[in-house]
């Protein structure tokens, strides 16, 4: 089911056929990217995995989220680095909140690296509240010792 946003962008369900393009963005965006296996496992598990594409079918970004009981957990939200700062992440969050409402999820949860100031600021502007820290949650890039903490944030999903 492709849902048209406007004449320039569309939502497309992520499949394994999209993974080369997804991984190209993932590897450019993160020092410790998700693997092909992470995406395949998420698709196979039936998680919500969506691509945001433009009229030429250029991949702008994607997200992966997992349903829970009365909640949803955002696992990955990524905008192609050259296209960041143009509102695509906010558009993906809008889509995710719409999915929460469809599924009657009352809360949306996420973890974000404590060093990812840009993402934390985006989530805070969107209305996410910091809840707690997860110590040693994220691996560090190859060659670095230790692990990085994650900020856990949540958003109460409002009903219209």
C-alpha positions in Angstrom: 0.0 0.0 0.0 1.7 3.2 -1.1 0.2 6.3 0.6 0.8 9.4 -1.4 1.9 12.4 0.7 1.8 14.9 -2.1 3.0 15.0 -5.7 6.6 14.8 -4.6 6.9 12.2 -1.9 5.4 8.7 -1.1 5.6 6.1 1.6 6.7 2.7 0.4 6.9 -0.4 2.6 10.5 -1.5 3.0 11.4 -4.9 1.5 14.7 -6.8 1.2 14.8 -5.5 -2.4 15.4 -2.0 -1.0 18.2 -2.9 1.4 21.1 -1.9 -0.9 19.8 1.7 -1.0 18.9 1.6 2.7 22.4 0.3 3.7 24.1 2.9 1.6 22.4 5.6 3.7 22.8 3.7 6.9 26.5 3.3 6.4 26.9 7.0 5.5 24.8 8.2 8.5 26.2 6.2 11.4 29.6 5.2 12.8 28.1 1.9 13.9 25.3 1.2 11.3 22.6 -1.4 11.4 23.5 -4.5 9.4 21.7 -6.1 6.5 20.7 -8.8 9.0 19.2 -6.2 11.4 16.9 -4.9 8.6 16.1 -8.4 7.4 15.2 -9.5 10.9 13.0 -6.5 11.4 11.1 -7.0 8.1 10.7 -10.8 8.8 9.3 -9.9 12.2 6.7 -7.7 10.6 7.9 -4.5 12.2 6.7 -1.3 10.5 9.5 -0.5 8.1 8.8 2.4 5.7 10.7 4.3 3.1 10.1 8.0 2.2 10.8 8.5 -1.5 10.5 11.4 -3.9 8.8 11.4 -7.3 11.8 9.9 -8.9 11.8 7.1 -6.3 15.0 8.5 -4.7 15.2 7.3 -1.1 15.0 10.3 1.3 14.9 8.3 4.5 13.3 5.4 6.3 12.1 4.2 9.7 11.7 0.9 11.5 9.3 0.6 14.5 8.0 -2.2 16.6 4.5 -2.5 17.9 3.9 -3.3 21.6 0.9 -3.4 23.9 -0.5 0.1 23.8 2.8 1.5 22.6 5.3 1.6 19.8 9.1 1.6 19.9 11.0 3.5 17.2 14.1 1.4 16.4 15.7 3.4 13.6 14.9 6.7 11.9 17.3 7.9 9.3 17.4 10.7 6.7 20.0 10.5 3.9 22.8 12.8 5.2 22.8 15.1 2.2 19.1 15.7 2.6 19.0 16.3 6.4 17.6 19.6 7.7 14.7 19.7 5.2 11.9 18.4 7.4 12.1 14.8 6.3 12.6 13.5 9.8 9.7 15.4 11.1 7.6 14.0 8.3 8.6 10.5 9.2 7.7 11.2 12.9 4.3 12.5 11.7 3.8 9.2 9.8 4.9 7.2 12.9 2.5 9.0 15.2 -0.3 8.4 12.7 0.5 4.7 12.8 0.4 4.9 16.6 -3.0 6.4 16.4 -4.2 3.7 14.0 -2.9 1.0 16.3 -4.2 2.7 19.5 -0.7 3.1 20.8 -0.6 5.6 23.7 3.2 6.0 23.9 6.0 6.1 21.5 9.5 5.2 22.8 13.0 5.5 21.5 16.6 5.4 22.4 19.2 7.8 21.0 22.9 8.1 21.5 23.7 10.7 24.2 26.3 12.1 21.7 23.7 12.6 19.0 22.7 16.2 19.9 21.0 16.9 16.6 18.6 13.9 17.0 18.0 14.6 20.6 17.1 18.2 19.7 14.7 17.1 16.9 12.9 14.7 19.3 12.6 17.3 22.0 11.2 19.9 19.5 8.7 17.2 18.4 7.6 16.8 22.0 9.5 13.7 23.2 10.5 13.8 26.9 13.7 12.4 28.3 12.9 9.5 30.7 16.2 7.9 31.8 19.6 6.7 30.6 20.5 3.2 29.5 24.1 2.8 30.4 26.4 1.1 27.8 23.5 0.6 25.4 25.3 1.4 22.1 28.5 -0.1 20.7 31.3 2.3 19.8 32.9 2.4 16.4 35.6 -0.2 15.6 38.8 0.6 17.3 37.2 2.3 20.3 36.8 0.6 23.6 33.6 0.6 25.7 30.0 1.5 24.9 27.9 4.6 24.7 24.9 5.5 26.9 21.5 6.0 25.4 18.9 8.6 26.3 15.5 7.0 26.5 12.7 9.3 25.4 9.0 9.0 25.1 6.1 10.8 23.5 2.5 10.6 24.7 0.4 10.1 21.6 -2.5 12.5 21.7 -5.9 11.5 20.3 -7.9 13.8 18.2 
